[in-house]
Amino acid sequence: MPAKSTKSKGAPKTPKAPRKRVKEEEVPSFKVTTHFLIPKHELLPHAEAGEILKEFNANPSQFPYLQVTDPVSKEIGAKPGDFVRITRSSETAGQSVYYRYVVEG
């Protein structure tokens, strides 16, 4: 007597639709920085970036990264090695300032 198969013979699987691949060169159809959820991003001059490194007694690799392929990075013209100041508004903290180091994406 042959063994029974444990596989169910339910509805046949439908193939998944292929995902649309987004090219790095594609840019959103609107200015990302004008969206109300995006905090203010500013490129720092190299002299000011050096002061930030001294103030925090750190090197660039110790800061959180921001990829050069990020839509905001593209819009503000950030290049690998740059520092970006991000200023966020908060009801509880007022304003918070963050720094990000731009890296290849």
C-alpha positions in Angstrom: 0.0 0.0 0.0 1.6 3.4 -1.0 2.1 6.1 1.7 -0.3 9.0 1.6 1.1 12.4 0.7 0.9 15.0 3.5 0.8 17.9 1.1 -2.5 19.6 0.7 -3.9 20.1 -2.7 -5.6 23.5 -2.0 -5.9 26.3 -4.5 -2.9 26.7 -6.8 -0.4 29.4 -5.8 -0.6 32.5 -7.8 2.7 34.0 -8.8 3.7 37.2 -7.1 3.9 40.4 -9.1 7.5 41.5 -9.6 8.5 44.4 -7.5 9.3 47.7 -9.2 12.9 48.5 -8.6 13.6 52.1 -7.8 16.7 53.5 -9.5 19.0 55.6 -7.4 18.7 58.4 -9.9 15.0 58.7 -9.4 14.0 61.7 -7.4 10.7 62.3 -5.7 8.3 64.5 -7.5 8.2 67.0 -4.6 10.7 68.6 -2.3 11.3 66.2 0.6 12.5 68.9 3.0 9.2 70.8 2.8 7.2 67.9 4.2 6.0 68.6 7.8 7.4 65.4 9.2 10.9 66.0 7.9 13.1 68.0 10.4 15.4 70.8 9.3 18.6 69.5 7.7 21.7 71.7 7.2 25.1 70.9 5.7 27.9 72.0 8.1 30.9 73.9 6.8 34.1 71.8 7.4 35.4 74.3 10.0 32.2 73.8 12.1 32.3 70.1 11.6 35.8 70.1 13.1 34.5 72.1 16.1 31.7 69.5 16.6 34.3 66.7 16.6 36.4 68.5 19.2 33.3 69.3 21.3 32.2 65.7 21.4 35.9 64.4 21.5 34.9 61.9 18.8 35.8 60.9 15.3 33.3 60.8 12.4 32.8 57.1 12.5 31.3 57.5 16.0 28.4 59.6 14.8 25.2 58.1 13.3 25.3 57.7 9.6 23.2 59.4 6.9 23.6 57.7 3.5 24.3 59.8 0.5 21.4 58.0 -1.3 18.9 59.3 1.3 16.4 61.6 -0.4 17.2 64.5 2.0 21.0 64.0 1.4 20.4 64.3 -2.3 18.3 67.4 -2.0 20.7 69.3 0.2 23.7 68.2 -1.9 25.5 66.2 0.8 28.6 64.3 -0.2 30.4 61.5 1.7 32.5 63.0 4.5 30.1 65.9 5.2 28.3 66.5 8.5 24.6 67.3 8.6 22.9 69.1 11.5 19.3 68.0 12.1 17.1 70.2 14.2 13.9 68.6 15.5 11.1 70.4 17.2 9.5 68.7 20.2 6.6 69.7 22.5 8.5 68.4 25.5 12.1 69.2 24.7 11.7 72.3 22.6 14.4 71.8 20.0 16.8 68.9 19.8 20.0 69.0 17.6 21.4 65.9 16.1 24.5 65.4 13.9 24.9 62.8 11.2 28.0 61.8 9.2 27.3 61.3 5.5 28.6 58.0 4.0 28.3 56.1 0.7 25.0 54.3 0.3 
